[in-house]
Amino acid sequence: MSSSSVPEGAPADTMLPNPDQPDDIHPALHPSVTNVPVTPGVHLGGSSAYEDPKTIHDTRLPFDPAKATPGPQWNANSYFVPHKQERAGSPTEAAAGARTGEELLRRLSLIPEPKKSHDLADVDPRAAHPGLNLSGRVLSATFAVPYSISYSQGNDWDLKPRRGTSALFDSFSYLASSSSPWNHTLIGWTGEVKENPVARPATSASFSSATAQSQTNKAAAPIPVNGKSAPPMPSTSDGIHITRADRERLEKQLEKGHGGKIVPVWLTDEWDEEKDEAILKDQSRWRRYAEHELYNLFHYKMNQPDDGRAARKTWADYYLMNKLFADRILELYSPGDIIVIHDFQLLLLPSLLRQRLPNVYIGFYLHIPFPSSEFYRCLSRRKEILEGVLGANMIGFQSYSYSRHFSSCCTRILGFDSSSAGVDAYGAHVAVDVFPIGIDAASTQRQAYGDPIIEEKIRAIREVYAGKKIIVGRDRLDSVRGVTQKLQAFEIFLQKYPEWHEKVVLIQVTSPSSVQANKEDDNKVVNKMSDLIARINGDYGSLSFTPVQHFAQYLSREEYFALLRVADVGLITSVRDGMNTTSLEYVICQKDNQGPLILSEFSGTAGSLSGAIHINPWDLGGVADAINEALTMPMEERKKHHSDLYDHVKANNVQAWTNNFLKRLMTNLSSFDQSFATPALDRAQLLSQYRQAKRRLFMFDYDGTLTPIVKDPSAAIPSDRVIRTLKTLASDPNNAVWIISGRDQAFLDEWMGHISELGLSAEHGSFMRYPKSEVWENLTEKTDMSWQSEVIDIFQHYTERTQGSFIERKKIALTWHYRRADPEYGLFQSRECHKHLERTVGKKYDVEVMTGKANLEVRPRFVNKGEIAKRLVEAYGNGDGEPPEFVLCLGDDFTDEDMFRSLRQSKLPPDHVFSVTVGASSKQTLASWHLVEPSDVISVISLLNGSADAGNVGAVAVVDGIVPESRL
């Protein structure tokens, strides 16, 4: 039902803007109409399956939020105004500008007395964690800046408030305020830049009023166009051209006059190098993968299957966007900075930063749900997403169930060890924790009460709905918000409880979805809602009464707070939600009325708000019963539930959330040594260096690197894809490709010998066969091998006592395998055997005992892969002793560390060498990079060969700036 369906006799300004505004501006576009935050959020408290009962955060703050100096007002979403009498937060701030001693004393008298803090990290994080060498600065990366930006060449930029994510921007505002001990910089995309036909003279800083943009969504209420203003002009076909001077002007506008610094990230389609102009064309491309693929799947919605070409193209844009964010952050970064990355649009950013700054401090926070492993595994780029976010030192979620899902995915998909505390990834520990976000409760209460306009609107609403109970819902126009389920449950409620006919009204407000990729889904929701509303109002309404009042529009601040305060019941029926600030604002606004809150158990706030009535939105009859329970709840019970909710929301505000997240991050950084972390391989850097080099050397291990580890070593034969990929790589005359394996000559001859361009090394460097040769060179023919008989006896002793174990005899080395034995008993026996060998053979002969993957190997000490790597580097240069320009070395176990060590000790430029360990996430290695499994190795080689591989289109996009059609 449209917003025009107000009961007969309703005052004109009850729920709609006042028509008595000046003619030069439409009421819906008046600066006083501030954006209403709709992005959901959650808080700690209560006890449920959605929250880890062991997770306890200290919500005490070193200041009173109600009296603290407000943060900068660049928070475009905040409808909170500064205090009428602002107080300085520090003596330095208070004394600034004082001209006389009397004025100085008067100013200092206004400073609140410092309060003792229970936690030094709240007031001086650098002193609390001296070992981290913190700079005192926080760099926050979020998808978009808090403004919708319009451009007119040569003039100041128009900055209009961006709707949504209010709690997040309130957090940034707090970090930039004097109440926070941090210096703060916000980094975000400019968003889709619109051309502004109205030219204005440039000033030092100019900001447009909070003009609401006309809605194009079918569910939005119609907004008349101001006849005196020129309509927005479509961008020219060749895109929007932004000069260097204009880009610098925007950066200065964002930097000045706010108190908090904002740095834009420019995502361009093209660059005009000659004119130094950024050209913007298809600007929405940067959000497509995140909103169409990730947002849908994370909310348990599956897209229709297709050929995958569009998904690969949008994935390339997503990878490139994250890379451009990383480049921008690196321009600003100083050692000791803490980087905090927000939400699903930037899941790759932690790893991209870690690749270039191995010891950087990174926290990541996901504001939407994280799905179970059974659903997440449907994502085509599932490994890359997990590897990307695991570049962070700590990952935060809204609820315990989301963190549990994430850890489970890391174990089931990547094979990483995980627990409730975190994930062991790339040789380091990545902490995983729960931090339910809050709202600025003090500001919400200050704005909701004491405003005469709000009081007037409350009186008008009560007059219209006199004698009726009011149920209020406010949601985004999105299928995951559960509006259709709410309407269906309300219809069942009216059927089951006829005594409530014409005694209760549902006021439902829906605002357009912030996710642009789901417009088709939105239209389906709109049609379904329209049908339900028409049916309910037709069956249970009358000429004088309409049971469902639907307002498909944004409300003004006064209308929003009036509605929350006058409500008898708050009804939220999300079917999948991360954070829901409406539920929190409802609690604050019900300070006097104490109306019950009905909250979906699938909302991220459910685990925190234990005092609410929890419902399953799919159980429509149960929701109907909950509505009746809320309407008939005794006053004493209402007071008790509301008191619990109110105290919780007040204590767990956005300031406490921000402090808790940063304190826990610093604690984890101090507790775990991150210096051993090995980042995921930077494929873009690898491809770029490969193309620049003219002489390239490749050294590959075999088992666990080119092929997976199997229980029977003889079954580890290379696949057809491995053979073809290696043959293509070796056929390039600029490439020298070697397989350096622990396998014997016969095995390598059988499976690799037919590729004449390959060089082969058997038994860890004991034998070598050069490319285009069939002769094996024995590097140990003069070595005393008498030690083998004693080793055979010892191995035989343990073989007889370990069922499933066996001995492999090579020409030089001897190996005892226990892959087929019981894993725990086999490991125990291998340790005993290792000690036995060290006590006997190890002391008598110049041999070493090597621990491999489910095996023990004894070999001459001077024979190892490191010597082969050293020899090859010296042999394959542009001349005698000159090094190659590109070296890629891959291995998976302890024996391959000799190669990595040899490369580290060489004089090769670090950016020319890519030493990569493959496999176990928790191992510490001398390699510089990490890959998860052998299939990734083949994917990387395919990237260098130029063949199509969906996982590599992001790296190609970074290097080439475009993805050829052949790779899609």
N, C-alpha and C positions, 0 to 999 in steps of 0.2 A: 504494500500500500504506500502511496507516495506521502510526502510530508504535508501535503495539502489536506489530508484527511484528519483534521483536528475536530474534536467534538464541537457540536454547535454551541455557540456562545463563548467559545474560548477567546481570551484576549489575544490580540494580534501578535504580541511579543512573548507569548508563553514559551514557545519552542523555536520561534523563527526570529531572524534579525528584525530590528525595529525599522519600519519603512520611513520613519520621520527623520532619517539621516539626510545630510546635505545631498543635493542632486549630483554633485561632481564625483561622488564615489559611491559605489554600491555597498550596502550594508555587509554583504558577505566578504567584501574586499577591504573592509575598514581595518586600520592598523591595530585596533583593540582586539580583533579576533585573532587570537593566538593559536598556534597549532596545538592540538591535543595529542600527547604521546600515546601510542597504541602498541608499541613493541612490548612483548611480555617479559616478566622477570620473576625471580623466586627468592625465598629467604629461608634461613635456618630456623629450626624450631620443631617441636613436636617429634613424633616417631612414626615411621612408616617404612614400607618396603622400598620406597623411593629414595630413602636417605640412609647413609651409613651411620648407625647409632654411635660409632666411635668418633665421628667427625664433630669436633667442638671448636668453634672459633670464638676468640675473645672479641666482643663487640664494643668494648669500652673505647672511648675516644679521648684524646688529650685536650678536647675543647667541647663546648656545648654547641651542638649544631644549630640550635635556635638563636644563639647569640653570636655565632661566628661570622666573620666578614664574608660576604657572599663572593663566590668566584666570578670570573669575568662573564659578562653578559653576551659573549659570542655564542653561547649555547642557544642555537636557533630554535630548539624545540621546547626550551624551558618556558613555562608560563609563570615563572616566579620572578617577581621584581625585587630589587635590592631593598634592604631595610631603610626605613625613613631616616634613622640616625645611625649611619655606619660608624663602626669603631675600628680603629687601627688594630692590626694583629700583632704588631711588634713595635718596640721603641723607635727603631730606625724609620719605620713607615709613618709613625705618628709625628716624629720630629721633622720630617721632610717638609721644607718650605716655611718653617717657623722663622720669623724675622726678629723677635725679641725674646728675652729670657722669660718674660711673663707668659707670652704665647706658648713657648716651649713647655713650661710647667703645666699650663692649662691643657695642652694636647696630651702630655704624658699622663695626666690624671684620668684621661679617657681610656687608657689601655687596661684591659682586664688583667687581673693578677694571674701570673703563670700558675698553672695547676700541676701538681706532681703527677707524673705518669708512671704507671706500673710497668711500662715497656719502653725501654730506651729507643727502640726502633720506631716508635710513633713520633718522636721529636727529633732524633738525630740518627738516621739509619747508618750513616758512615761510621759513627762512633760505636754503634751496636755491632757492626760487622766490619771491623778494620781490615781483616784479611782479604776482603773482596776488592779493596781499593776503589770504592764507588765514587763516581763523579758528582752524585747528587742530582742527576738529570734522568728523567723518564721520557723516552720517545714512544708515543702511542701511535700505532698504525691501525687505521680503520678504513673501511672501503671508500667512503666518501666524506668530504668535509661537511660541516653543518649547514651549508648553504646551497640553494639552487642558484646557479650563476648565469647571468645574461651578459652578452658582450656587444659593445658598440665601439668600433675601431676609433682609437684616439681619445676615448672618454673613460671616465671611471666605470668600473664594473658594477652592475646591479647585483646585490647579494640578498636573496630572499630566503627565509627559513626553510630548511628541509624537514619534512615530516618524518616521524618515527624515531625509534631508538633514543627516547628521551632519557632513560636511566643511564645509558652509556655516556651521553653528552653531559649529563649532570656529574658523572664521575670525572670527566675531563675538566669540567669547570672547577670541581673541588681541587684537583691536582694543581691547577693553575692559580689557586687562591693562596692567600697568606696563611690560611689554616693548615696547609700541607707543607711538609718539610722538603718537598721536591721542586725542582725546576721542570717545567713541562713543555713539550713540543708535540703537536698533533700533526700527523702526516696522513693525507687522504687524497683520493682522486677528486678532481674538480666536479665530477658528475657530468651529465650531458649538458654541454654549454649551449645556450640558446642565443640567437641573434636578437639584439634589442634595437628596434628601429628608432627609438627616441634618443637623440644625442644630447648629452649634458656636458657642461664644462668640467674638466678634471679638477678635483680637489685632493687634498692630502689623504683623506679617507672619507668615503661616501657609502652609505648603506641605505638601501631602499627600505621602505616600510614592509611590514610582514604581510605582503599582499598575497592572498591565496590565489593559486592558479586555477583556471577553469577546469572542471573535471570532464574527462572524456569517457569515463566509465559509465556503462549503462545504468548502474545502480545509484549513481551520484545524483543529488538533487540539481535541477537546472539553475545555473547562475547567470543572470543577465549580464551582457557585456556593456561596459561603460561606453556610451556613445561618444564621449569626448576624447577617448584614448584610441590611438591607432591599434588595430589588431596585430597580433604577433605575425611577423613576416616569415615565410618559409625560407630555410637556408638555401643558398644557391647550389646548383647541381654539382659544382666542383668543390663543395665543402666550405667550411668556415676557416678563413685564413687569419691566424693570430700572430701578430708581429712580436718580436723580441721585447720591444718597449711595452707593449700591452701585457705580455706575460709578467714582466717585472713589476708593472703597476699593480696587477692582481696580488702578487706576492707581498708587495708593500701594504696594500689594503688589508690583507689578512694578518699581517704582522703588527700593524699599528692599531691602537685604540681599543684593544681587546683585553690586555693583561695576560692573555695566553697566546702563544705563538702557534700559527697554523701554516703548514707548508704544503702546497698543492703538488700532486703528482700529475704530470701531463701524459695522457694516453692518446697518442696521435695515430692517424692512419698513414700520413705521409709527412715528410719534411721537405720544404723548399730550401735547399742548402744555400742557394744564391741569395735569397732574400731573408734567410733565417726566419722562416715562417712555419709555424705548426699548422697542419691542415687536418681538420676534423670532419669526418664524413659519417661513417656508420658508428656512432658513438655507443649505441646500446650493445654492440658486440662484446664489450668487456664484461657485461653482467650475464650473458646468456648461459654459459656453462654452469656458473654458480647457481643461478636461479632455476634453470630448466632441469639440470641433471642432479646437482647436489641438494638443493632445497627440497625438491620433490622426494628424492629417495630418503633423505634424512627425516622426512615427515611421513614415511611409509606410503608414498605414492609412486607408482610405476608408470613410466612413459610408454607410449605405444612403440612397438619394435619397428625399426627401419634399417636401412643399409649401413648406418653408422657413419656416413660421410659427414653429416652435419655435426655429429657429436665430436668427431676428430678435429674438425675445423674449430669448433668452439673451445675444445680442449687446448689447442695451440694458442688461441687468444688468452685463455685462462693462465697458461704457463707464462706467456709473454708478459701479461699484466703483473703477475707476481714478481717476475724478474725486474720489471721497471720499478716496482715498489722497492725491491732490494737495492737497486742502483741509487734511488733517491735517499734511502735511509743511510747508505754508506757515505753519501756526500755530507751528511749531518753528524755521523757517529764519531764519538770520541771514546777512548778507552775508559771503562768504568760506567758507561751509560747502561741503563736497563731498558730493553726494548720489550714492549707489551703489544702483542698482536691480537686483533679482535676479529672473530667470526669466520664464517664458512667461505667468504670470498678470498681469503688470504691463507688457505691451508698449506700452500706450498712455500710460503714466505720463510718460515723458520729454517727449513733445510737450505734454501737458497742463501740465506744470511750465514748459516753455519759453514757452508762450503767456502766462503770467503773470509769469515772471521771465526776460526775454530773455537776461540775461548769467549765468545760474546755471551752476555747474559740475556736470555730470551724467555719470556712467559707468554703463553697462548691461552686465550679464553674463547670457548665456543658458546654462543648465545642461543643456539637452537638445539633441538634434541640430537642425540647420536643414536643411530639404529642398532638393533641386534646384529650379530655376525651373520645370521641366516639371511637377513635382508641386505646388509651392507655388501656382502659378497657378490650381489647382482651388479654392482657398479663396475663398469669396464676398466676404469683407471683406479681400481681399489688399492693396489700396492703403492702407486705413486702418491696418492693422497695420504696414506698412513706414513710413508717414508718422509713426506714433506713436513707434516706436523710434528714428527718425532725429532725434528731438529731443535725443538724447544727444550729448555731445562725443566719446565713445569707446564702442565696442561690442566686447565680448569674447566669444570662443567657445572651446569645448573643443579643437577641432582645426582645422587649416588648411582641410580640405574644407568644414567648416560655414561658415567665414568667406567662402570663395570662393563658395559657394552664395548667401549673403546678398548679396554685392556684385553677383552676376549677376542676382538678382531685382530689385535696385534699378535696374539698367540696363534689363532687359527689360520690367519692369512699369511703372516710373515714368519711364523714360527718363533717369535721372540718370547722369552720368559717374561711373565707378568704376574703381578699380585695386586692386592687392593691398594698398595702403596705406589705402584708405578710399573714401568716397563724397562727392562734391560735392553737397550738399543745402541748398536754401534760402539760398544766398549764403554758405555756410560749408563747411568741410571736416569731415566726421565720420570720425574714425579708426576703422579696423577691425583688430583684432589677435587673436592667439591666446594664451590663458592657461590651459593645462591645470591643473586644480585638483589639490591633493594632500591628504594626510591628516596628522594630527598624529603623525608617525612615532615621535618620542621617547616620547610617552605610550603609543602602541600597544605598543611594545617593552617599556616598563616594566610594563605590565599583563599582557602575554602571558607574561612570564617571572618566576619567583620567587614565584608564588602557590602554596602547597601544595595548595590545592583543585584547581587546574588540573593540577598534577603527578599528583594522585591520579586524576583523570578520564582523563588520558593513559594511565596504567597500565591502567585498566579497559578502555579502548577497545582497546588493543593486546592485552589478554588475550582479549577477545571475538573479535577478527579476527586472531588469531595465525596467522602463516604466509601472510597474504593482503595483497595490495597494496590500498591505500585510495585511491579517487578521490573527491574532495569537490567538490560544487557547492552554491552558496547563491544563491538568486535570489528576486526578487519574483514573485508569481503574476500574470504578465502575458505576453501572447503575444509581445511584443517581446523578452522575456528569453531565448527560445529553449530552454526546458526540454524541450519535445516533441522538438525537433531533437536535443537532447543524448541523450534516451532512445533515439531511433531510431538515432543513431550508435553508442551503446553496444551495442544489439542487433546491429548489423552487425559491430561489433568482435568480439563473442562468436562470430558466425558465421564470420568470416574467420580468426580466431586461436583455434582450439579448444584450443590448449595452455594458454590462460589460464582455462579453465573451472574454477570453484571455487577460483581463485587470486587473484581480484580482485573487489572489491565497490565499488559506486557508492553513496555516501551523499549523497542529495539533500535539501537543506532548502529549503522554499519558505515564504515569509511572505506575508500578504495584500498585495494591491496598494494603493499609496497613492492611486491614481486611482480615485475612487468612481464615475465615469461609465461604467466598463467592466465592470460586474458581469456582464452577459450574456456578454461576451467571456471573462471569467474562468471562468464556468461551462463554457464550451466547452473551455477549456484543461484544466480539472480533469477533465472526462470523458475527454478524449484522453489525459491523463497516466495516469489510472487504468487505461484499457485497455492502454496500453503496458507499464506496470509489471506488471500481471497476466500479460500475455503473456510478458514476459521472465522473470519469476520462475517461470512455469509451464514454460517451455521449457528453461531453463538452471539452475533451482534444484532443491533436493531437501529432504527432511525436515530435514536438518541444515544447509542452507545456502540463503541468499536473496541473490542477486546485487545486487538493488536495494533499498536501505533508504531509504524516503521519509519525511521528517518534515515535515508541513504545520503548522508552528508557529514561534513565535519561540523562539530558544534563549537561555539565560542567558549572561551574559558568560563564565563559566568554561567552559561547554560549547562556546561558539563558538570561543574561543581554543584549547581543547584539540583540537578538530576540525581547525583550520587547522594546528596544530603537528604533529599525528600523520599528516597526509595525505602520500601519496606523489606525488600529482598533483593540481593544481588545474585544474578544467575549467569554462570560461566560454564559452557559445555564444550570446551575444546576437545577435539579428538586426538590432537597431537600438538603440543605447544612447548616452547622453551621457557619463556618468561612472559608473565602477564601482569603488567603494571596496573591494569584496571582493578584487579582484585585488591591490590595493596592500597590504591587510592580510595577505593570504596570503604575499606576498613577505617582509614583516617577520617573520611567524611561522615562516618556513622558514629562519631564520638558522642553525639546527643541521642540519636534515634536508636542505635544499637541493633540495627536490622541484621538478620542472619545472612551469611554468605554461602551460596551453593556453588561448589567448585568441582570441576572435572578432575578425576584422579589421574588423567593423562596430561594435565597441565604441569609445567615445571614447578609451579608454586605449591602443588598439592602436598609434597613432602614437608614443606615448611609451615603451612597454615593448618595445623592440626585442629584448630578450633572451628574450622569450616565444616559444612556438611558435604562430605565427599560422595560423588556420584559417578557411575559409569554412563557416559552419554549415549552409549549404544543400548543400554537398558532403558528404553523409553518409559516403561511403566514405573521403574524405580525412580527416574527423574520426576515423574508426576507425583509420586508419593513424597519425594523430598520437598517439592514445592508446597504441598499441603502441610508437611511437618514444619517447614519454615514459617508458614503463615499462621500456624496455630501454636507456635512455641511460646511457653510462658515467659513472662518478662524476666524473671530471675535467671532462667536458663539463658536467655538472650544476653543478659548483662554479663554473665560468667564467660560465655563463649567470646563475646566481643572484647572483654577485658584481656583475655589471653591473646587474641589476635592483635589488638591495639598495642599492647606492650611489646609484642614481638616485632611488629612493623616499625615502631619507633626506635627500638634498639638496633635492629639489623637494617640500617639505612645504607644509602649508597656510599657514604663516607666510610662506614665500617667495612663494607665490601671491598672498597679500594685498598684500604689499609691492610686488611687481612690477606688479600691476594699478594701484595708486594712483600709483606712480612714473611709469608710462607715461602715465597720465591727466594728471598734472601736466606732463609733458614736452610732450604734445600741446597742452595749454591754453596753455603758454608759446610754442609754436612757431607756432600758427595764431591769427590774429585772429578771434575769435568775435563781435566787436561788430557785424558786418554780417549776422549770421544773421537770417533772417525766418521766424518760426514759421508753421506751418500754421494756417489760419483756425480760430478757436474758434467753432464753429457754435452751441454752447449760449449763449455770450455774445452772439453776433449775434442769435439768436432772442429772447433775453430783452430786449435793448435795442429790438428791432423792435416787440415787443408793448407796451412802455412808451411809445413815441413816438407822437405824434398827427400830426406833419408829417414826411414822410420824402422824401428825395431819392436817386435812383439814377442813376448815370452809368456806362454800359457802352461799352467799345470794341467793335468788331465782329470783324474778322479776328483769329484767335488767342485770342479771348475768348469770344464767343458761338458761333463756328464755328471748326473747325480750319483751320490754314494748308494751302492746296493749291497745286500748281504753277501752275494756271491761275486767276488771280484771279476771272475771270467764273464759275467753277464753284463758288465759295464761297457757295452759296445757303443760307439758313437752313432747317433741318429743320422738319417740322410740330410737333415737340415744342418747339423754340425759340419758334416763333410763338405757340403756345398758352400757353406759360409766361409770355412777356412780356405777352401780352394779359390774362392773369389778374392779373398783378402791377399793370399799369397801370390796370385797371378799378377798383381801390380808390381812392376819392376822396382818401384821405390820402397817396397815393403820387404823386410826380412822377418819371416814368421817362424818361430821355434816352439815346439812342444817339449817342455822340460818336465819329465814325469818320473815317478818311482817305479813305473812299470818296466818289465824287461824288454830286451830287444825284439824278441819274437812277437810279443803282443803289438808293439808299436809298428813293426814291419807289416803285420797282418792287416791292421785297421787304418794306418796312416801312411804306410810306405808307398802307396800308389800315387800320392800327391807329391810329385817330384820336387815342387817348389818349396816344400816344407823342410825345415831342419828339425832333427829329432835328437833328444838326449834321454838316455835310459838310466834307470837305477840311480836317480838323484845326482846325475852328472858323472857317473862312472864311464859311460859310453856316449859317443857323439857320432851322428851321421849328418853330414853337411847337405844342403840342398843340391839336387841334381846329381847325387852320388848314392851308391848302394853299399858303400864300404863303411863299416862301423870302426871307429877309433877307440881303442881301450886305453883309458887314462890311468888305469891302476894295474897294468900287467906286471909291474915290478914290485907289487905290494905283497907282503907276507900275509897269506890267507889261512894260516894254521889255526886261527882263533875260531873258525867256523865250526869245527868239530865239537868244541866245548859248548858253543851256543846251541847247536843242534840238540845236544844232550839235555840242556836246561829247558829248551823249548818243548822237547818231547815229554819231559817230566810234567810240565803244566798242561800240555795237550791231553795227556791221559787223565788228568784230574778236572778238566773243564770240558764238559760235553758241548759239542758244536764248534770248538776251536780247531784250527789247523795251521800247518806250517807252509809258507811259500818260500822256495829256494830260488834265489836269483844268482847270477854269476858272481856278484860282489856282495850284495846285502842279503840278509836273512830276515824274514818277517813272520811274526806270529799274529794270526788274525783271530778275533773273538766276536765277529759281527753276528754269527749265528748262535752264539751262546746267550744265556740269560743276561740281560744288560747289567744288572747290579752285580751278579756273581762274576761275570766276565771282567768288569772293571776292577773288582776286588783282586782277582787273580792276576790281572795285568800289573797292578801296583806291587804285588808280592814278587812277581817275576822280574819287574824292573829293579827292585831292591836286590834281588839275587844276582842279577847280571852286573850291577854296579859293584857288588862286593867281590865278585870273582873276575870275570872277563874284563870288566872295565878297568881294573887295576893292573892287569897283566899285559894288556895290548892297547895300542893306540886306536881305540874304537870308541864310538859313542852310541848310546841307547836312545833312540828317538821314539817319542810317544805320538802316534798318529790317531786317525779316526778309527777307533775300535781295533787298533793294532799296535804292536811294538816292533821296531826295526833296529837291527844292529848293523852298522856299516863303518868303514874306515873313517877316522875323524877328519882327514883332510879332504874327503869327498863330500861335497854338498852343492846345492843348487846355486848358492851365492858365488862360488868360483866360476861356474858356467856363465852366470849373468855378467860378472866382471869381464870375462874373456870376450863375450859377445859385444858388450858395449865398446870395448877397445877395438874389436875387429870390424865393426859395421859403422865406420864414420865416413866422412868425405875424403879421407886420406888416412895414412898410418897414424893411429893414436887419436884421431879426431872423433869426437862423439857424434851420435845421431841427433837429429833435431826433435825427434819424437820417440818416446819409449812408453809402451803400455805393457805392464807386467801384472798378471793375475794369478792368484793362488788361494788355497782355502785352508791349509793346515800349518802345523808347526814347521815342517820342512821348508815351506815357502817363505818363512820369515827370513831365511838366509838370503834369498833374492832381494827382499825389501831392504834388508840391512846393507847389502852390497850397493844398492842404488842410492841409499841415503849417504853412504860414505864416498860416493863418486863425486866428481866435480861438475856433474851435469846441472844446468839451470833448473831450479825447482819447478818452473812452469812448463818445462819440457818433459817431465817425468810424471807418469800416472801409475803409481803402484796401488793395486786394488786387491783387498781381501774379499773373499766370497764366503758367505754362509753365516755361522753362529753370531748372533747379535751381541752377545755379552763378552766376547773375547777381546782382549787388548792386543793391539797389533802395531807393527812398525810401518804398515801400509798407510798411505795418505788418504785413501778413499775406500768406500764400502759398496758392495753389491750383495743382494740378499741370496740369490740362488743361481745355478748354472743357466737357467733360461734368460736371466738378465744379461749374462755374459754374451750369449748369442745375439741378444737384442742390441747390445752395444756394438758388436762387430758388424751387424747388419746396418747400423747407423753409419758407420764409417764406409761401408761398401756402397752406400747410396740407395739401398733397397727400401721398399715401403715397410714401415713398422709403426703401428698406431701409437705405441708408447714413446716414440721418438719425435713426433711432430712438434712438440713443444720446443725441443732443442733446436730443430731446424728453423722454427719461427724466430727464435732468438738470434741465430747466426745469420739467416738470410733475410729476415724481416717479413717473409711471406712463406707459406707452405705450398709447394707445387701441387697441382691436381693429382699427379702420379702418386703422391704420398697420402692422399685422403681416401 
